[in-house]
Amino acid sequence: MEARSQFPALDRQIYGKPLIYFDNAATAQRPRSVLELQQRMCVEANGNIHRAIHRLSADATALYEAGREAVRSFINAPARENVIFTSGTTASINLVASCFAERYLKEGDRILISEAEHHSNLVSWQLACGRHGATLEVLPVDEDGEISLNELERRLQAAEGRIKLVALTHISNVLGVINPVREVIDIAHRYAVPVLLDGAQGVVHASVDVQALNCDFYAFSGHKIYAPTGIGVLYGKRKWLDAMPPYMGGGEMIETVTFEKTTYAPLPLKYEAGTQNYVAAACMAPALELSRQMAEDPALQAAQRTMQDFLLEELRKIDGLRLYGTPRNPECKIPLFSFTVEGAFAGDLAQILDKMGIAVRSGHMCAEPLLHRYGQTSMLRASLAPYNTLAECESFVASLRRAIKMLR
C-alpha cells in the first residue's frame, strides 16, 4: 500500500522546505480517513451519546461504540466491557493508580516500576503511594536500556507479598527498547502480582494481544496511532474492573441515584463519567484499521527496517554522538533514536533542525529520572512512522551533521 499520500500534513512546507516529521513518538499525523470522519461527525452526528433518543445522538452513539469494538478487536480484548475510553494513556494509568490503590493498597505495600518509565507511569504511582503509605520500588535498566528478569524475580521473591502491582512500559519512549513483557507478566503472576503495561509506544510498534500477553491492564493513546488527541484506552481484566471503585462520579456512570445512595452502571460505563470525547473515540476505528493495514504490508515493514538500520549505522558514525537504548537483540529495538552530541546542546540542535524543516523532539521527554541515570538533562529524539522515507532519513543525517558543525 502507499501510506504517505494518505497523510495531508506531510505535504507541508516548513520555512520553505519540505516537512520531515520525525516526532511520531510524541504525536503521529492523521490520515484522511480520520479527518473525514471527524468532519462528518461534527456536521452530521454531533449529539450527546447514550442519553437521547433523537437521530443525532443515536448516530453518535453507534459510531462511538464502533470505535470501542475496533479497539477490542485490535488488541483482542475478550469483550467490549474490558475497553474503557479515557482522555489518553496518562488518564488511563491515573485511573488504575487511583482506583486500584483505593481498593488494594495499604501502608507498607509497594508498587514496582522500572527506571525507564514515562512520568505518567511514575508520578501517578508516587501520588497513589503517598496517599496510602506505600512505597515505590524501582527496577533498574542497564547501559543498553534493558531490564533484568532475574532481578525482577529476586525483588518479587524478597518482597514477601508486599509488591501489589508491577507497572511497566511496554516500549520506552526514550530508549525505544521493547521490554520482555510476556516474561515479566509470567514471573509476576507466579507471585500473584498483577501487571499494568504502559502501551503508548507498544500499541504502535508491537502486535498487541492482551489475552495472549495475559496482562491485567493495558493503557494507550489514540494520538500515537493516527487518531485525534484527547482519546485513550484502558484495557482491564474484568475481575479488576468489577472490584475497583469508580474513578469519577457524574452522568453516565450511574445506574440509580438518590441522596442516600448511588449504584453504578455496568462496565464499561462505570468508568466513563460525563460527556466523552465521542468524535475522537469513533475515529479510533479508521485509525486502527489503517495501522493494521500498514503493519500487514511487507513492503512497508521492510522499508521501515531499512530506515532503522540506516539511521543506526549513520548516527554511530557521527563524532561525539552517543546513542541511548541499544539492546543486544536488534529485534528488541523500534525506529526511535535518542542521543546526545558532545559540544552541542539538544535544544539548540532541535531548533536548527526545525529551521531546516525537520521536526524532532528535545528535552527530558517526560522521563527525567531515566535521563539522570545516563548523566543527562536533555536528549534529542528522532522517531519514525511507516509514512517516513529513506530519503528523509538521508536528509536528516546530512542536516544533523550541518547543525552540529554550526554549534562546535
Rosetta blueprint (number, residue, H / E / L):
1 M L
2 E L
3 A L
4 R H
5 S H
6 Q H
7 F L
8 P H
9 A H
10 L H
11 D H
12 R L
13 Q E
14 I E
15 Y L
16 G L
17 K E
18 P E
19 L L
20 I E
21 Y E
22 F L
23 D E
24 N L
25 A L
26 A L
27 T L
28 A L
29 Q L
30 R L
31 P L
32 R H
33 S H
34 V H
35 L H
36 E H
37 L H
38 Q H
39 Q H
40 R H
41 M H
42 C H
43 V H
44 E H
45 A L
46 N L
47 G L
48 N L
49 I L
50 H L
51 R L
52 A L
53 I L
54 H L
55 R H
56 L H
57 S H
58 A H
59 D H
60 A H
61 T H
62 A H
63 L H
64 Y H
65 E H
66 A H
67 G H
68 R H
69 E H
70 A H
71 V H
72 R H
73 S H
74 F H
75 I H
76 N L
77 A L
78 P L
79 A L
80 R H
81 E H
82 N H
83 V E
84 I E
85 F E
86 T E
87 S L
88 G L
89 T H
90 T H
91 A H
92 S H
93 I H
94 N H
95 L H
96 V H
97 A H
98 S H
99 C H
100 F H
101 A H
102 E H
103 R H
104 Y H
105 L L
106 K L
107 E L
108 G L
109 D L
110 R E
111 I E
112 L E
113 I E
114 S E
115 E L
116 A L
117 E L
118 H L
119 H H
120 S H
121 N H
122 L L
123 V H
124 S H
125 W H
126 Q H
127 L H
128 A H
129 C H
130 G H
131 R H
132 H H
133 G L
134 A L
135 T E
136 L E
137 E E
138 V E
139 L E
140 P L
141 V L
142 D L
143 E L
144 D L
145 G L
146 E L
147 I L
148 S L
149 L H
150 N H
151 E H
152 L H
153 E H
154 R H
155 R H
156 L H
157 Q H
158 A H
159 A H
160 E L
161 G L
162 R L
163 I E
164 K E
165 L E
166 V E
167 A E
168 L E
169 T E
170 H L
171 I E
172 S L
173 N L
174 V L
175 L L
176 G L
177 V E
178 I E
179 N L
180 P L
181 V H
182 R H
183 E H
184 V H
185 I H
186 D H
187 I H
188 A H
189 H H
190 R H
191 Y L
192 A L
193 V L
194 P L
195 V E
196 L E
197 L E
198 D E
199 G L
200 A L
201 Q L
202 G H
203 V H
204 V H
205 H H
206 A L
207 S L
208 V L
209 D L
210 V H
211 Q H
212 A H
213 L H
214 N L
215 C L
216 D L
217 F E
218 Y E
219 A E
220 F E
221 S E
222 G H
223 H H
224 K H
225 I L
226 Y L
227 A L
228 P L
229 T L
230 G L
231 I L
232 G E
233 V E
234 L E
235 Y E
236 G E
237 K L
238 R H
239 K H
240 W H
241 L H
242 D H
243 A H
244 M L
245 P L
246 P L
247 Y L
248 M L
249 G L
250 G L
251 G L
252 E L
253 M L
254 I E
255 E E
256 T E
257 V E
258 T L
259 F L
260 E L
261 K L
262 T E
263 T E
264 Y E
265 A L
266 P L
267 L L
268 P L
269 L H
270 K H
271 Y H
272 E L
273 A L
274 G L
275 T L
276 Q L
277 N L
278 Y H
279 V H
280 A H
281 A H
282 A H
283 C L
284 M H
285 A H
286 P H
287 A H
288 L H
289 E H
290 L H
291 S H
292 R H
293 Q H
294 M H
295 A H
296 E L
297 D L
298 P H
299 A H
300 L H
301 Q H
302 A H
303 A H
304 Q H
305 R H
306 T H
307 M H
308 Q H
309 D H
310 F H
311 L H
312 L H
313 E H
314 E H
315 L H
316 R H
317 K L
318 I L
319 D L
320 G L
321 L E
322 R E
323 L E
324 Y E
325 G L
326 T L
327 P L
328 R L
329 N L
330 P H
331 E H
332 C H
333 K E
334 I L
335 P L
336 L E
337 F E
338 S E
339 F E
340 T E
341 V E
342 E L
343 G L
344 A E
345 F L
346 A H
347 G H
348 D H
349 L H
350 A H
351 Q H
352 I H
353 L H
354 D H
355 K H
356 M L
357 G L
358 I E
359 A E
360 V L
361 R E
362 S E
363 G E
364 H L
365 M L
366 C L
367 A L
368 E H
369 P H
370 L H
371 L H
372 H H
373 R H
374 Y L
375 G L
376 Q L
377 T L
378 S L
379 M E
380 L E
381 R E
382 A E
383 S E
384 L L
385 A L
386 P L
387 Y L
388 N L
389 T L
390 L H
391 A H
392 E H
393 C H
394 E H
395 S H
396 F H
397 V H
398 A H
399 S H
400 L H
401 R H
402 R H
403 A H
404 I H
405 K H
406 M H
407 L H
408 R L
